[in-house]
């Protein structure tokens, strides 16, 4: 498993989608993240090349339409993925607004 280097917010979203299930269809990851396929699929390819994710083509012949590619986060990558997702969420969480010590009318008098 290779170091990913810098983790973008989009990569953290893909990792979060992969953490949510044992195996996830690529287009479902696109839907879950709200990102475009042109963003998600290169991230999945990079994660797969780095040894974080394993992708497999659907083998069922019962379903009509194009084959689906399913992705699963490997066990070794799971703790790091959780850490990256947690770190990204803490960066993007809205800062708590302190409650004012004075009411609005008192501010004008100060």
N, C-alpha and C positions, 0 to 999 in steps of 0.2 A: 504494500500500500504506500503510495507516494504522497508527499506533502502537497497540498493544493495551493499553497501560497496564499495570496489574498482571496478572501471569500467576499463576493459581491452580495448585495441584498437579494438579487435574483437567484444566486446559487443557494443561499440560505432558505429561500422559499421552496426550491426544488428538494433540498435535503429534508425540509419539514414534511413535504408531501410523501417522500420516500419513508420517513419515520412512521407515518400514519398507518401503513399496511405492510403485510408480508411481501406482496408483489403488486406493482401498480402499472397499469397500461399507460404508455407514453402520453396519449391524448388526455387521459384523466389527469395527469400531472399538469398539462397545459391548462385544463379547466380549473384545477385546484389552486394553481398559483396566480391565475389571471394574466399570465405573461403570454406572449406570442410564441408559436411553435419555433420561429427562427431564433428565439432566445433560449427556450427550454431544451430543444434537442442538442444544440452544441454543448450545453452544460452537462447533459446526460452522457454525451460522448466523452467529454473531458473526465467526468467522474468514473466512467467505465475504463478509460485508458489508464487512469491513476490507480485502479484496483479498489475503488470504493463501492462500485456498483457492478452488478452482473445483469446483463440484458439477455433475454431469450425470446425467440420468435414463437408465436402461438403455434401449437401443433394440431389443434382440433380442426377437423375437416367439416364439422357440422355447421359452423357459422359461415354465412355467406359474406362476401366482401373481402377487402384486403386483409392480409394477416396483421395481427397486432404484435407489437413488441412490448414485452413486460420487463420491468426493471425492479430489482430488489437490492436494497442496501445490505452490504455484507456485514456480518457480525462484528468484525474488527473495526469497521468504520462507524458503527452505531454510536459509541460514546463520544467520539469527536464530532459527529454530525449533531448530536444533541447539544454539545457545547457551543458549536457555531450558531445554531438556531437560537439558543438562549442568549448569546452575546448580541446577535443581530436584533432580537426583540427588545433587549435592554437599551440599545442605541436608538431605536425608533419609537420607544414608548414616550408618550407625551409627558412632559415634565409636570409634576404636580404644582398647581398654582397655589402659592401661600394665601391663606385667607387674610384679608386686610385687617389691620389692627384697629382701624377706625372706620366708621361708616362713611359713605360718600360725602355727606354734609360736613363732617369733621375734617376731611382732607382739604377742603377749600379754605378752612379757617387756619390751617397750619402754614 
